[in-house]
Amino acid sequence: MDAITIGEILIDFIPGEEEASYIRNPGGGPANAAVAMAKNGLDVGMYCKMGNDDFGRFLTEVMTGYGVKLLTPELTDEAVTTMAFVTLFPDGERSFTFARKPGADMLLKAEEIRDEDIAEAKLVHASSFSMSENPEAEATLVFMKKAHEMGKLVGFDINYRNVVWNDDKMACAEVVKSILPYVDFLKVSDEETDMIGGIENIPQLMKENGIAVVVETMGSAGARCYFNDEVLTIQGRKAKAVDATGCGDAFWGGFLASVLNQGVEKTADLTAEILSRAITYGNVGGWCCVQTKGGMSALPTKEQIEEVLASEK
């Protein structure tokens, strides 16, 4: 297996008169990253929890249909599906209100993550959306630490959502900081860098925690990659290259897939050339995604990304 992700899968509800119009494609940072990597040719598994109901069965079918192996295939009888109620605006933008079913137990415990699956993978990945208040946050920490100690590449996406942390951003930041010593690839957005002390703190953060790469997505301005003493910058593609719904996940999944597809198995293999290729690849993936908004169905394939790259040579 090339990669493993841990986290949630969301199901979105869009108001409408017809029953079918209420359900949009699934989403969620870790799930989107898993699908993006699978669409880019990687063998990907995902740890998540889903309910033994219509939604859980629907999500299972969709994820496996995109080529992701569900490493927790048993559906639970608890109401675990996280829902996002979506408001559509005339200009095509959306707003989300997250709601979790009462009593939902949708987060993994550390003992549910099998050592043999981690041992098989080249890279493991999670996001701060995978975490909730203690003790569940421990599962993400244990997962990342164990993978790091096994010598795996570790990716982490700071993906803040106040539904998880009850508006307590500092509490989320503290748990994020506890995980950083085990991270090789860290993704932050222009809106979430304050959780790690701001952009100016990135070089010191990398040095203190042994982080090999920090990737910052900057909306329509593009993205940049911090590596050693270099900063590799990619300009945005048209408007909103990496900041539309699902677009940052397409960028991140494309970036990680590109790194692995170039033969990287340990951080010592990394070069500025490899990372420049990966950030360009991810940026095209994000651009492809924003052309067709709509959850996982909009996440591009390896062939789509490479077709755009070939047309620009």
Disulfide bonds with the S-S distance in Angstrom:
none
